[in-house]
Amino acid sequence: MPLADSDGTSIYYERHGSGPAILFVHGSGGHHAAWWQQVAALRDEFTVVTVDLRGFGKSDSSMPEFDGQDFPGDVVAVLDAEDLTDAMLVGQSIGSVAALRAGLLRPERVGSVVLGHSLGGISHPELKELAAADRAEAVKLPVIDRLLTKRFQQERADLTFLFQQMGTFNVAKMADLRNLDTNGPSLEDIEASGVKVAFLAGEKDAVLSVKTVTRAHELTPGSHLEIVPDAPHSMYWETPAQYNAAVAHLRRTLTAQKEAA
């Protein structure tokens, strides 16, 4: 069982396939197995790495509480353990916060970071205000309606049930996570790092609007923006073909641009 040492905490991860590296960082209801539809689709062309942040899946969950400030170090521990370079980190929701900070901590190992359905905890007053307004609308909905479309829930009751079961393997719950957005990086920090940033958004994301993500893209120098039509917050689960195509496109595009620089 592959484990990385994150400052004394055991972090579970898996490595599949070969080629340019993509490391996925799950959201609050996920863990390494949540990426089953990505691993199977992408491992023939890419090295696909999945990780369990502390408190999730098979990683150490024995600590009395979970601090979001520890998550970037968990990602860095896996990057170091596997000696990955020019990796693309792909975060899902809160996993994007960990992914972006890990990229800024290890720019020599990370060429790009994809912020999936998230602003990555970027510290900017206008973006914080826009995201807060989106959240105020989202909390009016049942949790499952924020993440998957009604039509998917009705047509794929089996996958909706499995999606909900994924979170039951985690000790850490969303309500237990502290300091997720504390001391986020500035736009200047991102630009100075040289790490490329891409925003990956779903047109039907009920948690973070396309308008907010588009504004973040406009404010972030050199960033990329991918908006997937008809996709919800958890598009990696509901519309994997479109999601995987977008991730593969970003991996090829961002890599090519870096090599040409």
Disulfide bonds with the S-S distance in Angstrom:
none
